[in-house]
Amino acid sequence: MQPSIFKSYDIRALSPGEIEISDAERIGRTLGAIYKPKRVIVGHDMRTTSQELEEALIEGLRSQGADIVKIGLCSTPMFYFAMTEAQESVDLGVMVTASHNPSEYNGFKMMLGNGLPIGQGSGMEEIRDMACSELPIPHAAQTGSVTDDEHVLERYIKKMWQLSGLVGDFSDLRIAVDAGNGMNGYTLPKLLGRLQGAHIEKLYWDLDGRFPHHEANPVKTETLDALRAVMKKHQCHVGFAFDGDGDRIGVVDEEGTPIPGDMLGALLSQEILRDHLQATILYDLRSSSSLPELITSLGGTAKMCRVGHAHIKKQLIEENAAFASELSMHFYFGDLRGSEATDLVLLLVLKFMQREGKPLSQLWKPLKKYAHSGEINFKVADTQATIERIQEHFVSKAKDIITIDGVRMNFEGWWFSVRASNTEPLLRLNLEAKTVEEMEAHKKELTDLIY
């Protein structure tokens, strides 16, 4: 087994090729040996190798005495919901998925019974070292049992509608929804079956781990082309797109414009603060300044956080925050112990539109007060040395320097953030200024420094 398959947030690689059936069994044994769980929830997505990897993983866990609760085919938010619902009655959970990666990949997302993900700095290194060693992991005295829970989907859908508070007649509503052949194609029929009277254009709701139509990754605007075309043809009020395992969502307004993650976070924050007065809301350090300004203006407490779901969930639980927004279209809910729930995001956007009674473009564009660059990626030989060089160049002019994740430097009228990617060998740059012209000038200065 190659150590490189153990990533910052999950285990992920080519399968078959880098993750084989025997590796899945070994990973199961390793998890059992390290965490000694009595009860483990296991689910899988629709990828072609997911079921066989799940079976091998379960055999490894059972060999260490763990009792397994199989929830079967599920989206990642469904898996998180099952973990949240079980609370402390389970010790560990594993989801077989490779998220938005291409079809030839697969892997494992792992979390503890307390809701915290297992990742770099929170157990991944120990798992890697034991799994990759040649030391035998002896069989426990008793093999664990397996039980099936076949009703998670029904309970999940009920919870999403309950949390949204959405009610009414939707006979005038036209929406388009692209599941990208991913796991939301499993949740959407039951979720939107309750949307009385709505006209729904369905794109790629059939589950297909080969992703034959397009990459299931709504962060990439080119993957939204089919959705936007259908929206234009049918004059839809809003469009939604999901990634492969269903933990990220893209939203397109009636003009065909994708809403940036931080602006979608701003819309959702307004809904959250209606039900959670004066709540704490987290936003990742790449987000527009418009977001914390809005949260504060509505009586909430805005707190910056570093990038990555492991860090965000930990901070959300520690701070008892009601919500967290990430630029990469991950949204986390305190009512679900910090879990992502894209189906809930969809319902909350519809609720916001219903209450305001305006086109979606008129609801989010006024919130965008500044010129944001979006995330720009650079391949550099040494990310840390590049970050240090940039910081040294600007240090005398900065009002604030924040080093929770790379470096973010705030100035009069603008800011930038540079950080090493947690998942790829890249340097990521985000910046924002009051005008497009100022932003472009600062972007050129930073780009020249990077290269």
MOQUISUL-V105794 format. One record per residue. N is the residue number from 1. OMEGA is omega in whole degrees, -180 to 180 (999 if undefined). NEAR is the number of other C-alpha atoms within 10 Angstrom. Layout:
# MOQUISUL-V105794
[[N OMEGA NEAR] [N OMEGA NEAR]]
This chain:
# MOQUISUL-V105794
[[1 -176 18] [2 178 12] [3 -176 14] [4 -180 11] [5 -179 16] [6 -172 21] [7 -179 18] [8 -173 20] [9 -174 22] [10 171 24] [11 -173 23] [12 180 23] [13 176 22] [14 179 17] [15 2 19] [16 180 13] [17 -180 9] [18 172 16] [19 180 20] [20 179 19] [21 -180 17] [22 178 14] [23 179 19] [24 179 26] [25 179 23] [26 178 23] [27 176 25] [28 177 26] [29 -178 30] [30 179 24] [31 179 25] [32 -178 23] [33 -177 22] [34 -172 13] [35 -179 15] [36 -177 16] [37 175 22] [38 -175 18] [39 -175 23] [40 173 25] [41 180 28] [42 176 26] [43 -179 26] [44 176 27] [45 -171 30] [46 -179 22] [47 -171 25] [48 -179 16] [49 -171 22] [50 -176 23] [51 -179 17] [52 175 15] [53 179 26] [54 -179 27] [55 180 16] [56 177 21] [57 -179 27] [58 178 28] [59 178 23] [60 178 28] [61 -179 33] [62 180 27] [63 179 24] [64 175 27] [65 -178 23] [66 172 30] [67 -173 21] [68 169 24] [69 -180 20] [70 177 18] [71 173 21] [72 -179 20] [73 -177 22] [74 169 26] [75 177 30] [76 175 29] [77 175 23] [78 177 29] [79 179 27] [80 179 27] [81 179 23] [82 178 23] [83 -180 28] [84 -179 20] [85 -178 16] [86 -179 14] [87 -173 15] [88 179 14] [89 171 14] [90 -177 22] [91 -172 21] [92 174 28] [93 178 26] [94 176 27] [95 178 27] [96 -177 31] [97 170 29] [98 174 25] [99 -176 28] [100 -178 22] [101 179 19] [102 -170 18] [103 -176 21] [104 180 16] [105 168 23] [106 -177 27] [107 -174 27] [108 168 25] [109 -175 21] [110 175 22] [111 180 21] [112 -180 19] [113 179 21] [114 177 17] [115 -178 23] [116 178 22] [117 171 24] [118 -179 22] [119 179 22] [120 -178 16] [121 180 11] [122 173 14] [123 -175 14] [124 -178 19] [125 179 17] [126 177 15] [127 180 20] [128 -174 20] [129 180 13] [130 -178 19] [131 -176 24] [132 179 16] [133 178 10] [134 -180 9] [135 178 8] [136 175 10] [137 -173 16] [138 178 10] [139 177 15] [140 -179 16] [141 -178 9] [142 178 11] [143 -180 16] [144 -179 19] [145 176 16] [146 172 15] [147 -180 11] [148 172 12] [149 -173 12] [150 -172 12] [151 -180 10] [152 -177 18] [153 -179 22] [154 -179 12] [155 179 13] [156 -179 22] [157 178 19] [158 -179 13] [159 180 14] [160 179 22] [161 179 18] [162 -179 12] [163 -178 14] [164 -176 20] [165 -177 11] [166 177 17] [167 173 13] [168 178 10] [169 -175 11] [170 -175 14] [171 178 11] [172 -174 9] [173 175 17] [174 180 19] [175 174 20] [176 -176 25] [177 -180 25] [178 179 28] [179 176 29] [180 -176 33] [181 -180 27] [182 -168 29] [183 176 31] [184 172 31] [185 177 24] [186 -177 21] [187 -172 20] [188 -179 16] [189 179 12] [190 -180 14] [191 -175 21] [192 173 16] [193 179 11] [194 -177 12] [195 -169 18] [196 172 13] [197 -175 14] [198 174 16] [199 -173 16] [200 173 17] [201 -175 16] [202 176 17] [203 168 19] [204 177 18] [205 179 19] [206 -178 16] [207 -179 19] [208 -177 20] [209 176 21] [210 -178 16] [211 -171 19] [212 -174 12] [213 176 13] [214 175 16] [215 -180 21] [216 -176 28] [217 -173 25] [218 176 25] [219 177 21] [220 -172 11] [221 -179 11] [222 178 11] [223 -180 19] [224 -175 27] [225 -179 12] [226 179 13] [227 -178 23] [228 179 24] [229 179 13] [230 178 20] [231 -180 24] [232 -178 14] [233 -174 8] [234 178 14] [235 -178 16] [236 180 22] [237 -177 23] [238 176 28] [239 -180 26] [240 176 24] [241 -174 26] [242 174 29] [243 -169 27] [244 -178 33] [245 171 30] [246 179 31] [247 174 25] [248 -178 28] [249 172 26] [250 180 28] [251 -179 26] [252 -179 23] [253 -173 21] [254 176 21] [255 -179 16] [256 -178 22] [257 175 16] [258 179 21] [259 178 18] [260 -176 22] [261 -179 24] [262 178 26] [263 173 22] [264 175 24] [265 178 26] [266 176 24] [267 -177 20] [268 179 19] [269 178 25] [270 177 16] [271 -178 16] [272 -176 21] [273 173 19] [274 -178 11] [275 -179 13] [276 -175 15] [277 177 12] [278 -178 17] [279 171 22] [280 177 22] [281 179 30] [282 175 30] [283 -177 27] [284 -167 21] [285 177 22] [286 -172 28] [287 175 26] [288 175 29] [289 177 19] [290 -175 15] [291 178 26] [292 178 22] [293 179 15] [294 -179 17] [295 -180 23] [296 -179 16] [297 -180 11] [298 176 16] [299 178 13] [300 175 22] [301 -179 16] [302 179 21] [303 179 19] [304 176 19] [305 178 21] [306 -176 19] [307 173 21] [308 -172 18] [309 180 21] [310 -180 20] [311 -176 16] [312 -180 25] [313 179 25] [314 -179 16] [315 180 20] [316 180 24] [317 -179 16] [318 -176 9] [319 -177 14] [320 -179 16] [321 -179 24] [322 -171 26] [323 173 28] [324 -177 30] [325 179 28] [326 -176 25] [327 -177 22] [328 175 21] [329 168 25] [330 179 22] [331 -169 29] [332 -173 27] [333 178 21] [334 179 20] [335 178 13] [336 179 21] [337 176 25] [338 -178 26] [339 169 29] [340 178 29] [341 -175 25] [342 177 28] [343 176 25] [344 176 21] [345 179 25] [346 -178 22] [347 -179 20] [348 176 22] [349 178 20] [350 179 19] [351 179 18] [352 178 18] [353 -179 17] [354 -177 17] [355 -176 9] [356 177 11] [357 179 10] [358 173 12] [359 -176 15] [360 -180 22] [361 180 18] [362 180 12] [363 -177 16] [364 -175 16] [365 176 11] [366 179 9] [367 -176 18] [368 -172 16] [369 -174 14] [370 180 17] [371 -178 18] [372 -176 24] [373 -164 17] [374 -177 16] [375 -179 15] [376 -176 14] [377 179 16] [378 171 15] [379 -180 13] [380 -177 15] [381 -176 11] [382 -175 12] [383 -177 21] [384 179 15] [385 179 12] [386 178 19] [387 -180 20] [388 179 13] [389 179 13] [390 -179 18] [391 180 18] [392 -179 10] [393 -172 12] [394 -168 14] [395 -176 12] [396 -177 8] [397 -171 11] [398 173 15] [399 180 11] [400 174 13] [401 -177 16] [402 -173 13] [403 179 13] [404 -178 13] [405 -170 17] [406 175 20] [407 170 19] [408 -179 22] [409 180 21] [410 180 19] [411 175 14] [412 175 11] [413 177 12] [414 176 20] [415 171 24] [416 175 22] [417 171 23] [418 -177 28] [419 174 23] [420 176 22] [421 175 18] [422 -172 15] [423 -177 11] [424 180 11] [425 -174 15] [426 168 18] [427 -177 23] [428 -180 20] [429 169 23] [430 175 21] [431 -178 26] [432 177 26] [433 -176 25] [434 -180 15] [435 178 14] [436 -178 14] [437 179 11] [438 -180 14] [439 -179 22] [440 179 17] [441 179 12] [442 179 18] [443 179 20] [444 180 11] [445 -180 11] [446 179 18] [447 178 14] [448 179 9] [449 -178 13] [450 -180 18] [451 999 9]]
